[in-house]
Amino acid sequence: MKKQLSLVTLALIVTACSGGGIDPVAFGGKASISVATDTSKVDPSGTGVTNVTFTSATGSLGGDVSTATLRLPGSTTSEPVTVALTSKTVPSGFTCGAASGLNVAASCSLNDSGTAPGQRVVTYQFSNSELFGKALSTYPAAQNFELTFGGKVANSNATWTSNTVPITVGAATSAPGTPAAPRPTFAILNSAQNQPYSNILSVSVSANLSAGDEIQKLVLEVTDNRGLTDTESFTAASGSANFSIDTTKYPDGNLTLRAVALTKSGATGTSASQTVQIRNLVPPSFQIIKPTLNQVVATTLDAQVQLTKQNSDFTITGTQGAGTTTLNVRDYRGNVLLTAPATLRETSPGSGIWSASASFDMNGKLVPNNAYTLEAVTKIKLDAETSERIITQSTPFTSQNSNLRPPSLLLHLPTFFGDTGTGIPVINRDSGAFVQASDDDGVKQLQLQFVCKDVASTCGDSGSYAYNYPVDAKGVIPLFVHIGQAIDAQPFVKDGNYTLRATVTDGSNNTTIQEVPVRVSRAANDALVGGLTTMRTLVYPNPVSKEPNPKAAVWYIGDPAVCDTPPEGEPVDTDTCVPVTTPSTNPVRVLTAVYKKTTEQFGVSSPTEMSVRYLPAGARLASALTFSEAGVYQISFLVEDMVTGVVKHYSGGVVNVKINP
C-alpha cells in the first residue's frame, strides 16, 4: 500500500512538472504544516503579541491560515473556542529564487529551473487580544489551553489542522533557547492633521528585537494605490532607522506602509499596516519628441509631442476642444508663422501616455531658411483642482532647403540726386559705398564693379574693375565699402563715367544685382561736399571712480571745440566743452554708421547701428554716445551732396572706454 501511494505521488509530481508553469499547490492531497510560538504563556489581560512560525514540510502543499482554536486540556464537555483570523499564506514545500529575501511566502513555479522540494518557513505576528481574548473571556479561570491553527489547502476545498501548542495563562515566556521573533513598529512623524501628505513623509521604524538576537535587515515596505510594493528603497542594517519618503514619486491616493524585520537567527517579524493619503498635484510632463534639439529640417517638419501622467489624475481640456493641443512654428522674432491643431491620443489603454503629431511645410514663401522654434501648448485640469493649467514646451530647430530665392540687396549710397533724381554721383579717393543685404541662406559675398560705359574713350584697356568682399554672415547685414581706396590700386580706375554694380551672392549661389551710374573724378574736393571739411571727435573725460572713462563722446564735422577747464576732480561735460559744427551749404544725404566693440577695417566693415537721412541745407552733422561699459567705439559719416553729387566718407576717431579703478 505504501508503495502504491509513493507511485501515485510521483506521478502527480511528474504530471505537474510537465504541465508548464503549474504551481506545486495544484497537486492536490494534504498539507503538512507544523506550528511553533515564541511564547508558552499568555497574560490573563490578553496584552502583547505572539509570533507564530509555520513550517511547510518538504513536498507538502501550502494553504492559508484562517482560524485559531483553543481547547481546555482533558475536557470533554467544554466547547472549544475558534477565532477567525485575517487570512495569511503558508507556501508549499518547494524552494526557488522567487522565495528569497523578504518574499518568504512567495509561491514557486515548477516551470522555473531553480525550483526544488524543500522546507519553507514563515513567521506571522498576531495580537494576543485577537488570538486569546475570546478564550480568556469565555474561560476566565482557565490556567491552560491547547492551541491549534487551521485553514484551507491551497487550490482545494480540503482543510488542514496544525499540531497542538500548549499555552499557560500567566507571564509570557519565550521557547527555551529560541529568541523571540522581532516585533517591528513604525511611526509617521508628520502631523496627522496634514493629511493628505505631500512632498516628504518622515517615518521612524524600530525592529524591537528580543534579547540576544541581532538584526539582519530592517525594511519599510511602501505600497502605492496601484498595488505596487517597494521593498528596496527604504532598508537599514540597524535595529532602528528614520526614512524620508518622497511622495511625489507615487501616484496620489492611498499609500500603505508596513515594517518588516529579519534577524540573523532567521526570524521574521512584520508590523500592522497603516494606510495614509498622499496628494502632490503634480501635472503631467509635456515633451516634444520631434524635432530633436537644434535639428536641421528640410522641406517638411514632422512634429510630435507626448503628454505623460506623473502623480495626479487629470483631464485634457485642450486648447481647441477636449483632448487637443496646438503646435506653433515661431520665427527668430517670436512671431507665429505656422500653426496646427492636433489631437492627443492615449498610446494604449491605461498607459498614461498621450501622443499627438502634425506636419508643417517648411518650403513655403513665409518660411525661408532660418532658425525657428516649435512651440506646443495644451490645457489640463487636475481632478483635485477647479481651474485649468496651461502647459507649454518648446524646442529650437533650423530649416535648410535648397531653393532658388535670391538674396535681398539695397544700394543706399551712392545714389541719384537732384530735383529730377537723374544726377550722377561723383566718386573720388575719399568716397564710399553702403549696401544692405539679407538672405535666408546667409550672405556669402559682396562684389563691387566699375563697369565702363564707353570703353573706347574713357576706360582704357579693361572693360570692368571688380572687387570681391567675403561676408559669410546671416540676417540683415549692413556693409560699408571704402571704394575710394580701390580706384588707385591695380588695376587703376581712370577718371570717367562708369556703372557701379553691386552683386550679392547667398549660400545657395543665388545672386542679386543693383546698379547706379557714377563718374570717377579725383579732382572733386571737399568744397563740393556741402562745404563740409574736417571730421572731429570730442571726448568727455571722467575721473570718477568705478565709472566709464570717458563718459561720453561727440563725433562731428566742423571746427575745434570751445572748452573751459572744469574744477579739479570734476568731469568735462557739454556745459564746459561745446563742439563747433559747420553747417552744410547744400542739402545732403547722410549715412551715420555706429560701431560698438568693433571699428572700421580697411576696405569693408559692418556697422553695429546705422541710419540714412536726407538733410536740408544748413544742417549740422554731429552724433554722440554716452558710455555705460568698457569697449571700443566709433562713428563715421558717408555724405552725398545733393547738388554736386560728390560722395565723401568722414571717418570718426576711435574712442577706447575703460572703467576707472
C-alpha positions as CSV (number, residue, x, y, z in Angstrom):
1,M,0.0,0.0,0.0
2,K,2.8,2.4,0.8
3,K,4.5,1.6,-2.4
4,Q,1.3,2.4,-4.4
5,L,1.0,5.8,-2.6
6,S,4.5,6.6,-3.4
7,L,3.9,5.8,-7.1
8,V,0.8,8.0,-7.1
9,T,2.6,10.9,-5.6
10,L,5.5,10.6,-8.1
11,A,3.0,10.5,-11.0
12,L,1.4,13.7,-9.7
13,I,4.7,15.4,-9.5
14,V,5.8,14.3,-12.9
15,T,2.5,15.4,-14.4
16,A,2.8,18.8,-12.8
17,C,6.4,19.3,-13.9
18,S,5.4,18.7,-17.5
19,G,2.4,21.0,-17.4
20,G,4.3,24.2,-17.9
21,G,4.1,26.8,-15.1
22,I,1.8,24.8,-12.7
23,D,2.3,25.7,-9.1
24,P,3.1,22.9,-6.6
25,V,-0.1,23.7,-4.7
26,A,-2.1,22.4,-7.6
27,F,-1.0,18.8,-6.9
28,G,-4.0,18.1,-4.6
29,G,-3.7,15.9,-1.4
30,K,-2.8,17.1,2.0
31,A,-0.8,19.9,3.6
32,S,1.8,19.0,6.2
33,I,2.2,22.3,8.2
34,S,3.5,22.5,11.8
35,V,3.5,25.5,14.1
36,A,5.6,26.9,16.9
37,T,5.1,30.0,19.0
38,D,7.7,32.3,20.6
39,T,5.9,32.2,23.9
40,S,4.3,29.4,26.0
41,K,2.4,31.8,28.3
42,V,-0.2,34.5,27.7
43,D,-1.0,37.3,30.1
44,P,-4.5,37.0,31.6
45,S,-5.3,40.5,30.3
46,G,-4.6,39.4,26.7
47,T,-2.0,42.1,26.1
48,G,1.1,41.8,23.9
49,V,1.7,39.9,20.7
50,T,2.6,36.3,19.8
51,N,4.8,35.4,16.8
52,V,3.9,32.1,15.2
53,T,6.2,30.2,12.9
54,F,4.6,28.0,10.3
55,T,6.7,25.2,8.7
56,S,5.6,23.6,5.5
57,A,7.3,20.1,5.2
58,T,9.3,19.3,2.1
59,G,7.0,18.5,-0.8
60,S,3.9,19.5,1.3
61,L,1.1,21.5,-0.1
62,G,0.6,25.0,1.2
63,G,-2.5,26.7,2.4
64,D,-4.0,29.7,4.1
65,V,-4.1,30.3,7.9
66,S,-7.7,31.5,8.7
67,T,-8.6,30.1,12.1
68,A,-7.1,29.5,15.6
69,T,-8.8,27.1,18.0
70,L,-8.2,26.9,21.8
71,R,-9.4,24.0,23.9
72,L,-9.3,23.2,27.6
73,P,-6.9,20.3,28.0
74,G,-8.5,17.0,29.0
75,S,-12.1,18.4,29.0
76,T,-14.8,16.6,27.1
77,T,-17.6,18.9,28.0
78,S,-16.1,22.4,27.4
79,E,-16.7,23.8,23.9
80,P,-13.5,24.8,22.0
81,V,-13.2,28.5,21.1
82,T,-12.5,29.2,17.4
83,V,-11.3,32.6,16.3
84,A,-11.4,33.8,12.6
85,L,-8.1,35.3,11.6
86,T,-7.1,37.7,8.8
87,S,-6.0,35.2,6.2
88,K,-2.3,34.6,5.8
89,T,-0.4,32.4,3.4
90,V,1.8,29.4,4.1
91,P,3.7,28.4,0.9
92,S,4.1,24.8,-0.3
93,G,7.2,22.8,0.5
94,F,9.3,23.9,-2.5
95,T,12.1,26.4,-2.7
96,C,13.0,28.8,-5.6
97,G,14.7,32.1,-6.3
98,A,11.4,34.0,-6.0
99,A,11.2,32.9,-2.4
100,S,14.5,34.5,-1.3
101,G,15.0,37.6,0.8
102,L,11.8,39.3,2.1
103,N,9.5,37.2,-0.2
104,V,9.3,34.4,2.3
105,A,5.7,33.5,1.4
106,A,6.2,33.6,-2.4
107,S,4.9,30.7,-4.5
108,C,7.4,28.7,-6.5
109,S,6.6,27.6,-10.1
110,L,7.8,24.1,-11.2
111,N,8.4,25.7,-14.6
112,D,11.4,27.5,-13.2
113,S,14.7,25.6,-13.3
114,G,15.6,26.6,-9.8
115,T,12.5,25.1,-8.1
116,A,13.2,22.1,-5.9
117,P,11.5,20.3,-2.9
118,G,12.4,21.9,0.3
119,Q,11.1,23.0,3.7
120,R,9.5,26.5,3.9
121,V,9.2,28.6,7.0
122,V,7.2,31.8,7.5
123,T,6.5,33.7,10.7
124,Y,3.5,35.9,11.4
125,Q,2.7,38.1,14.3
126,F,-0.7,38.0,16.0
127,S,-2.2,40.3,18.6
128,N,-2.8,38.4,21.9
129,S,-6.2,40.1,22.2
130,E,-7.1,38.7,18.7
131,L,-5.6,35.2,19.4
132,F,-6.6,34.6,23.0
133,G,-9.0,37.3,24.0
134,K,-12.2,35.4,23.2
135,A,-11.0,32.2,25.0
136,L,-9.8,34.2,28.1
137,S,-13.2,35.8,28.2
138,T,-15.1,32.5,27.8
139,Y,-13.0,30.7,30.4
140,P,-11.6,33.3,32.8
141,A,-10.5,30.7,35.3
142,A,-8.6,28.6,32.8
143,Q,-4.9,28.0,33.5
144,N,-4.0,26.2,30.3
145,F,-5.1,26.0,26.7
146,E,-4.3,23.8,23.7
147,L,-3.8,26.0,20.6
148,T,-4.1,24.8,17.0
149,F,-4.3,26.6,13.7
150,G,-6.2,25.7,10.5
151,G,-7.3,26.7,7.1
152,K,-7.9,25.6,3.6
153,V,-5.3,23.6,1.5
154,A,-4.2,25.8,-1.5
155,N,-6.3,25.3,-4.6
156,S,-8.6,22.8,-2.9
157,N,-11.7,22.6,-0.7
158,A,-9.8,20.4,1.7
159,T,-8.7,21.7,5.1
160,W,-5.6,21.3,7.3
161,T,-5.1,21.4,11.0
162,S,-1.8,22.0,12.8
163,N,-0.2,20.3,15.7
164,T,-1.2,21.4,19.2
165,V,0.8,24.0,21.1
166,P,0.3,24.1,24.9
167,I,-0.3,27.6,26.3
168,T,-0.3,28.6,30.0
169,V,-2.1,31.6,31.3
170,G,0.4,33.7,33.1
171,A,3.5,35.8,32.3
172,A,4.5,35.1,28.7
173,T,7.9,33.4,28.1
174,S,9.9,32.5,25.0
175,A,10.6,29.0,24.0
176,P,13.9,27.8,25.7
177,G,17.0,28.8,23.7
178,T,15.0,30.4,20.9
179,P,15.0,34.3,20.6
180,A,11.5,35.7,20.1
181,A,10.7,37.0,16.7
182,P,11.1,40.7,16.2
183,R,8.1,42.9,16.7
184,P,8.8,45.9,14.4
185,T,6.8,49.1,14.7
186,F,6.9,52.4,12.9
187,A,5.6,55.9,13.5
188,I,4.8,58.6,11.0
189,L,6.5,61.8,12.2
190,N,4.4,64.2,10.1
191,S,1.3,65.6,11.8
192,A,-1.8,63.5,11.1
193,Q,-3.7,66.8,10.6
194,N,-1.7,67.4,7.5
195,Q,-3.3,64.6,5.5
196,P,-3.3,64.2,2.7
197,Y,0.5,64.3,2.9
198,S,2.7,65.9,0.2
199,N,6.4,66.1,-0.6
200,I,8.4,64.3,2.2
201,L,6.8,61.8,4.5
202,S,9.1,61.1,7.5
203,V,8.8,57.7,9.1
204,S,10.6,56.2,12.2
205,V,11.0,52.4,12.2
206,S,12.1,50.1,15.1
207,A,12.8,46.4,14.9
208,N,12.1,45.7,18.6
209,L,14.4,42.7,18.8
210,S,14.3,40.1,21.7
211,A,17.4,39.8,23.9
212,G,20.3,38.1,22.3
213,D,19.1,38.5,18.7
214,E,20.7,40.6,16.0
215,I,19.2,42.5,13.1
216,Q,19.9,41.4,9.6
217,K,17.7,43.8,7.7
218,L,15.0,46.4,8.6
219,V,12.6,47.3,5.9
220,L,9.8,49.8,5.4
221,E,7.5,48.5,2.7
222,V,5.6,51.1,0.7
223,T,2.6,50.0,-1.4
224,D,1.0,52.6,-3.7
225,N,-2.6,52.8,-4.9
226,R,-1.8,50.6,-7.9
227,G,-0.8,47.8,-5.6
228,L,2.9,48.1,-6.4
229,T,5.1,47.3,-3.4
230,D,8.5,48.8,-3.0
231,T,10.8,46.7,-0.7
232,E,14.1,48.1,-1.8
233,S,14.2,51.8,-1.3
234,F,13.9,52.0,2.5
235,T,16.2,49.5,4.2
236,A,18.7,49.6,7.0
237,A,21.1,47.2,8.7
238,S,20.4,48.6,12.2
239,G,17.6,48.0,14.7
240,S,16.1,51.4,14.1
241,A,16.1,53.9,11.3
242,N,14.4,57.1,10.0
243,F,13.3,57.2,6.4
244,S,12.2,60.1,4.2
245,I,9.7,59.1,1.6
246,D,9.4,61.4,-1.5
247,T,5.7,61.1,-2.0
248,T,6.0,62.8,-5.4
249,K,7.3,59.5,-6.8
250,Y,4.0,57.8,-6.0
251,P,0.5,58.4,-7.5
252,D,-1.9,60.4,-5.5
253,G,-4.2,58.4,-3.3
254,N,-3.6,55.6,-0.8
255,L,-0.1,54.8,0.4
256,T,0.2,51.7,2.6
257,L,3.2,51.3,5.0
258,R,4.4,48.2,6.8
259,A,7.6,47.5,8.8
260,V,9.5,44.1,8.3
261,A,12.4,43.0,10.4
262,L,14.7,40.0,9.6
263,T,17.1,38.7,12.2
264,K,20.3,36.8,11.9
265,S,18.7,33.9,13.7
266,G,16.3,33.6,10.8
267,A,13.2,35.0,12.4
268,T,10.9,37.5,10.6
269,G,8.5,39.9,12.1
270,T,6.0,42.3,10.5
271,S,4.1,45.2,11.8
272,A,0.5,46.0,11.3
273,S,-0.1,48.0,8.0
274,Q,-1.1,51.7,8.0
275,T,-2.7,53.4,5.1
276,V,-2.3,57.2,4.6
277,Q,-3.4,59.6,1.9
278,I,-0.9,61.5,-0.3
279,R,-1.6,64.3,-2.8
280,N,1.0,66.3,-4.6
281,L,-0.9,67.7,-7.5
282,V,1.9,67.1,-10.0
283,P,0.8,67.9,-13.6
284,P,1.7,65.6,-16.4
285,S,5.0,66.1,-18.2
286,F,4.9,67.6,-21.7
287,Q,7.7,66.8,-24.2
288,I,8.5,67.5,-27.8
289,I,9.7,64.2,-29.3
290,K,10.2,65.6,-32.8
291,P,12.1,67.7,-33.9
292,T,15.0,67.0,-31.6
293,L,17.0,69.9,-30.2
294,N,18.6,72.0,-32.9
295,Q,17.6,69.5,-35.6
296,V,18.1,70.6,-39.3
297,V,14.8,70.2,-41.1
298,A,14.4,70.1,-44.9
299,T,11.1,70.6,-46.8
300,T,8.7,69.1,-44.1
301,L,8.7,69.4,-40.4
302,D,7.2,66.3,-38.8
303,A,6.3,67.4,-35.2
304,Q,5.3,65.0,-32.4
305,V,4.5,65.8,-28.8
306,Q,3.9,63.5,-25.8
307,L,2.0,64.0,-22.6
308,T,2.8,61.7,-19.7
309,K,0.9,61.2,-16.4
310,Q,3.0,61.7,-13.3
311,N,1.2,61.5,-10.0
312,S,-2.2,63.2,-10.3
313,D,-5.3,62.3,-12.3
314,F,-6.2,64.9,-14.8
315,T,-8.4,65.8,-17.8
316,I,-7.0,67.2,-21.1
317,T,-9.3,70.2,-21.5
318,G,-7.3,71.3,-24.6
319,T,-6.6,74.5,-26.5
320,Q,-9.2,73.8,-29.2
321,G,-11.5,71.4,-27.5
322,A,-11.1,68.4,-25.2
323,G,-8.0,66.3,-25.8
324,T,-6.3,68.8,-28.2
325,T,-3.0,70.7,-28.3
326,T,-1.8,73.5,-30.5
327,L,1.6,73.4,-32.3
328,N,3.2,76.7,-33.4
329,V,6.2,77.4,-35.5
330,R,7.8,80.7,-34.4
331,D,10.5,82.7,-36.2
332,Y,13.5,84.3,-34.6
333,R,11.4,87.3,-33.6
334,G,8.9,85.2,-31.8
335,N,6.2,85.7,-34.4
336,V,3.9,82.7,-35.2
337,L,4.4,81.8,-38.9
338,L,2.6,78.4,-39.0
339,T,0.1,76.8,-36.6
340,A,-1.8,73.5,-36.5
341,P,-4.2,71.8,-34.0
342,A,-3.5,68.2,-33.1
343,T,-5.4,65.5,-31.0
344,L,-3.7,63.9,-28.0
345,R,-4.5,60.2,-28.1
346,E,-3.5,57.6,-25.4
347,T,-1.0,55.2,-26.9
348,S,-2.7,52.3,-25.2
349,P,-5.5,52.0,-22.6
350,G,-4.2,52.8,-19.1
351,S,-0.7,53.6,-20.3
352,G,-0.9,57.2,-19.0
353,I,0.9,58.4,-22.2
354,W,-0.8,60.6,-24.8
355,S,0.8,61.5,-28.2
356,A,-0.1,64.0,-30.9
357,S,1.6,64.9,-34.3
358,A,1.3,67.4,-37.1
359,S,3.3,68.3,-40.3
360,F,4.4,71.7,-41.5
361,D,5.6,72.7,-45.0
362,M,8.9,74.5,-44.4
363,N,9.4,75.2,-48.1
364,G,6.7,77.9,-48.4
365,K,7.2,81.6,-49.1
366,L,6.6,82.5,-45.4
367,V,9.3,80.2,-44.1
368,P,12.8,81.0,-45.6
369,N,15.8,79.1,-44.4
370,N,16.4,80.3,-40.8
371,A,16.3,79.4,-37.1
372,Y,12.8,78.6,-35.7
373,T,11.2,77.3,-32.6
374,L,8.4,74.7,-32.3
375,E,6.0,75.5,-29.5
376,A,3.5,73.1,-28.1
377,V,0.6,74.3,-25.9
378,T,-2.3,72.5,-24.2
379,K,-4.6,72.9,-21.2
380,I,-5.2,70.3,-18.5
381,K,-7.2,70.3,-15.3
382,L,-6.1,68.2,-12.3
383,D,-9.0,66.3,-10.8
384,A,-8.3,67.8,-7.4
385,E,-8.3,71.4,-8.7
386,T,-11.1,73.6,-10.0
387,S,-9.1,75.7,-12.6
388,E,-7.2,74.8,-15.7
389,R,-3.5,74.8,-16.1
390,I,-1.7,75.8,-19.3
391,I,1.4,73.7,-20.0
392,T,3.8,74.5,-22.8
393,Q,7.0,73.1,-24.3
394,S,9.4,74.4,-27.0
395,T,12.5,73.4,-28.9
396,P,14.6,75.2,-31.5
397,F,15.3,73.8,-34.9
398,T,16.7,75.1,-38.3
399,S,15.1,75.0,-41.7
400,Q,17.6,74.4,-44.5
401,N,16.2,73.9,-48.0
402,S,17.8,74.1,-51.4
403,N,15.9,77.0,-53.1
404,L,16.2,79.5,-55.9
405,R,15.1,82.6,-53.9
406,P,17.7,85.3,-54.5
407,P,19.1,87.5,-51.7
408,S,17.8,91.0,-51.0
409,L,20.0,93.9,-51.8
410,L,19.6,97.7,-51.2
411,L,22.2,100.2,-52.5
412,H,21.8,103.2,-50.2
413,L,24.9,105.2,-51.3
414,P,25.9,106.5,-53.8
415,T,22.6,107.3,-55.4
416,F,20.9,109.6,-58.0
417,F,20.5,113.2,-56.9
418,G,18.8,116.4,-57.9
419,D,15.2,117.5,-58.3
420,T,14.6,115.0,-61.1
421,G,16.6,112.2,-59.5
422,T,18.8,111.9,-62.5
423,G,22.0,113.4,-61.3
424,I,25.0,111.1,-61.5
425,P,27.0,110.7,-58.2
426,V,30.7,111.6,-58.2
427,I,33.4,109.2,-56.8
428,N,36.8,110.4,-55.6
429,R,39.6,109.0,-53.4
430,D,37.5,109.7,-50.2
431,S,34.3,108.1,-51.4
432,G,32.5,105.0,-50.0
433,A,29.5,102.8,-50.8
434,F,26.9,101.5,-48.5
435,V,24.7,98.4,-49.2
436,Q,22.3,96.4,-47.1
437,A,21.9,92.6,-47.8
438,S,19.9,89.7,-46.4
439,D,19.1,86.1,-47.3
440,D,17.7,83.0,-45.6
441,D,20.8,81.0,-46.6
442,G,23.1,83.7,-45.4
443,V,25.1,86.2,-47.5
444,K,28.3,84.7,-48.8
445,Q,29.9,87.5,-50.8
446,L,29.6,91.1,-52.0
447,Q,31.2,92.2,-55.3
448,L,31.5,95.8,-56.5
449,Q,32.4,96.5,-60.1
450,F,33.2,99.7,-62.1
451,V,31.8,98.8,-65.5
452,C,32.8,101.0,-68.4
453,K,30.0,102.9,-70.1
454,D,32.3,103.9,-73.0
455,V,35.2,101.6,-73.3
456,A,36.8,103.4,-76.3
457,S,37.0,106.9,-74.8
458,T,37.3,106.7,-71.0
459,C,38.1,103.2,-69.7
460,G,41.4,102.2,-71.1
461,D,42.2,98.6,-71.8
462,S,39.7,96.9,-69.4
463,G,36.0,96.6,-69.6
464,S,35.4,96.4,-65.8
465,Y,37.1,96.5,-62.5
466,A,35.8,94.0,-59.9
467,Y,36.4,93.9,-56.1
468,N,35.2,90.9,-54.1
469,Y,34.5,91.2,-50.3
470,P,33.7,88.0,-48.3
471,V,30.8,88.3,-45.9
472,D,29.7,84.8,-44.6
473,A,27.0,86.1,-42.3
474,K,23.3,85.6,-41.7
475,G,20.5,88.1,-41.0
476,V,20.2,91.7,-42.2
477,I,23.8,92.8,-42.9
478,P,24.8,96.4,-43.4
479,L,28.1,96.8,-45.3
480,F,30.3,99.8,-45.8
481,V,32.9,99.7,-48.6
482,H,35.7,102.3,-48.9
483,I,35.7,102.3,-52.7
484,G,37.8,105.4,-52.9
485,Q,40.7,103.4,-51.6
486,A,40.4,101.0,-54.5
487,I,40.4,103.2,-57.5
488,D,44.1,104.0,-57.3
489,A,45.0,100.3,-56.9
490,Q,46.0,98.0,-59.8
491,P,44.0,97.7,-62.0
492,F,43.9,101.5,-62.0
493,V,40.4,103.0,-62.4
494,K,40.8,106.1,-64.7
495,D,38.6,109.1,-64.3
496,G,35.5,108.7,-66.4
497,N,31.9,107.5,-66.5
498,Y,31.1,104.0,-65.2
499,T,28.3,101.9,-63.8
500,L,28.8,101.0,-60.2
501,R,27.4,97.5,-60.0
502,A,26.8,95.7,-56.6
503,T,26.3,92.0,-56.7
504,V,25.5,89.9,-53.6
505,T,25.7,86.1,-53.5
506,D,23.9,83.9,-51.0
507,G,24.7,80.4,-49.6
508,S,22.9,78.7,-52.5
509,N,24.9,80.8,-55.0
510,N,21.8,82.8,-56.0
511,T,22.7,86.5,-56.8
512,T,21.0,89.9,-56.9
513,I,22.4,93.0,-58.7
514,Q,21.8,96.7,-58.1
515,E,23.4,99.4,-60.3
516,V,23.9,103.2,-60.3
517,P,25.9,105.3,-62.9
518,V,28.8,107.1,-61.4
519,R,31.6,109.5,-62.5
520,V,35.1,108.9,-61.1
521,S,36.8,112.3,-60.6
522,R,39.8,112.6,-58.3
523,A,39.6,116.4,-58.6
524,A,36.3,116.6,-56.8
525,N,37.3,118.2,-53.4
526,D,35.7,119.0,-50.1
527,A,34.3,122.3,-51.2
528,L,32.0,120.3,-53.4
529,V,30.5,118.3,-50.5
530,G,28.3,120.9,-48.9
531,G,31.3,122.8,-47.6
532,L,31.9,120.1,-45.0
533,T,35.6,119.7,-44.3
534,T,37.0,118.2,-41.1
535,M,35.7,115.2,-39.1
536,R,36.4,115.7,-35.4
537,T,36.0,113.6,-32.2
538,L,35.3,115.3,-28.9
539,V,35.6,113.1,-25.7
540,Y,34.5,114.0,-22.2
541,P,37.0,112.5,-19.7
542,N,35.5,111.3,-16.4
543,P,37.8,110.9,-13.3
544,V,35.0,109.4,-11.0
545,S,36.0,106.0,-9.6
546,K,34.2,102.9,-10.9
547,E,32.7,104.8,-13.8
548,P,33.4,104.7,-17.5
549,N,36.2,107.0,-18.7
550,P,35.5,108.9,-20.9
551,K,31.8,109.1,-20.1
552,A,30.7,110.4,-23.5
553,A,31.9,111.4,-26.9
554,V,30.7,113.5,-29.8
555,W,31.6,112.9,-33.5
556,Y,31.0,116.0,-35.7
557,I,32.1,117.9,-38.8
558,G,33.4,121.3,-38.0
559,D,36.0,123.4,-36.1
560,P,37.8,122.6,-32.8
561,A,35.5,122.6,-29.7
562,V,35.4,125.5,-27.3
563,C,36.2,124.2,-23.9
564,D,36.6,125.7,-20.3
565,T,38.7,124.0,-17.7
566,P,36.4,122.2,-15.2
567,P,37.0,122.4,-11.4
568,E,39.6,119.8,-10.2
569,G,38.2,116.3,-9.8
570,E,35.1,117.1,-11.9
571,P,34.4,115.6,-15.3
572,V,34.3,117.5,-18.6
573,D,30.7,117.8,-19.9
574,T,28.7,119.5,-22.6
575,D,28.4,122.6,-20.4
576,T,32.1,123.2,-20.3
577,C,33.1,121.8,-23.7
578,V,31.0,122.5,-26.8
579,P,31.6,121.2,-30.3
580,V,31.7,123.8,-33.1
581,T,29.8,122.3,-36.1
582,T,29.9,123.6,-39.7
583,P,26.5,124.0,-41.4
584,S,26.1,122.3,-44.8
585,T,25.8,124.7,-47.7
586,N,23.8,122.2,-49.8
587,P,21.2,119.6,-48.9
588,V,22.9,116.2,-48.3
589,R,22.1,112.5,-48.0
590,V,23.9,111.2,-44.8
591,L,24.6,107.7,-43.6
592,T,25.6,107.6,-39.9
593,A,27.5,104.4,-39.1
594,V,27.9,103.5,-35.4
595,Y,30.5,100.9,-34.4
596,K,30.4,99.3,-30.9
597,K,33.1,96.9,-29.8
598,T,34.4,97.0,-33.4
599,T,35.8,99.7,-35.6
600,E,36.1,100.3,-39.4
601,Q,38.5,98.0,-41.1
602,F,40.4,98.6,-44.3
603,G,38.1,98.1,-47.3
604,V,34.9,96.8,-45.8
605,S,33.1,96.9,-42.4
606,S,29.7,96.2,-40.9
607,P,28.3,98.8,-38.5
608,T,26.6,97.9,-35.3
609,E,23.9,100.5,-36.0
610,M,23.2,102.7,-39.0
611,S,20.7,105.3,-40.3
612,V,20.3,107.1,-43.6
613,R,18.8,110.6,-43.7
614,Y,18.2,113.4,-46.1
615,L,19.1,116.8,-44.5
616,P,18.4,120.3,-45.9
617,A,21.0,123.0,-46.5
618,G,22.2,124.4,-43.2
619,A,22.1,121.1,-41.4
620,R,25.0,120.3,-39.0
621,L,26.4,116.8,-38.7
622,A,27.0,115.5,-35.2
623,S,26.3,112.3,-33.3
624,A,27.0,111.4,-29.7
625,L,27.3,108.3,-27.5
626,T,27.1,108.0,-23.7
627,F,29.1,105.1,-22.4
628,S,27.9,102.6,-19.8
629,E,30.6,99.9,-20.3
630,A,34.2,99.4,-21.4
631,G,34.8,98.9,-25.1
632,V,35.9,100.4,-28.4
633,Y,33.5,102.9,-30.1
634,Q,33.5,104.9,-33.4
635,I,31.0,106.9,-35.5
636,S,31.6,107.8,-39.2
637,F,29.6,109.6,-41.8
638,L,29.1,108.9,-45.5
639,V,27.8,112.0,-47.2
640,E,26.5,112.7,-50.7
641,D,26.0,116.3,-51.8
642,M,22.5,116.5,-53.4
643,V,23.6,119.4,-55.7
644,T,27.1,118.4,-56.8
645,G,26.7,114.7,-56.4
646,V,30.2,114.2,-54.7
647,V,30.3,111.3,-52.2
648,K,32.7,111.5,-49.3
649,H,33.5,109.3,-46.3
650,Y,34.2,111.0,-43.0
651,S,35.9,108.5,-40.6
652,G,35.5,109.4,-37.0
653,G,38.1,108.8,-34.3
654,V,38.3,105.6,-32.3
655,V,37.4,106.0,-28.6
656,N,38.6,103.4,-26.1
657,V,36.5,103.4,-23.0
658,K,37.7,101.9,-19.7
659,I,36.3,101.7,-16.2
660,N,38.1,103.7,-13.6
661,P,39.6,101.8,-10.7
